[in-house]
């Protein structure tokens, strides 16, 4: 499964940028964000129709 992770602006909470990662990378990104106090939003990535 893949997830979209968006970095959020500290002032108004708007998305600054986003990236799509696999499930194994989510934990590492969450730990990095927590270490520097960065706000992030995580949701399942859109899947392409087959």
C-alpha positions, -999 to +999 in steps of 0.1 A: +000+000+000+012+035-007+005+067+012+006+104+004+024+125+030+019+162+030+041+187+049+018+214+065+025+250+070+030+259+107+010+291+104-022+282+085-020+244+081-020+245+043-001+218+024+034+229+014+043+198-006+035+162-008+052+129-016+039+093-022+058+066-003+054+029+004+041+017+038+077+008+049+088+044+046+059+059+066+074+051+100+108+067+092+091+099+079+069+102+109+099+098+132+118+125+113+088+149+114+084+143+152+121+149+158+119+184+143+083+192+152+071+192+116+033+189+110+024+163+084-008+148+071-009+111+059-036+095+038-038+065+015-025+074-020-049+074-049-046+042-069-048+042-107-078+026-122-072-008-138 
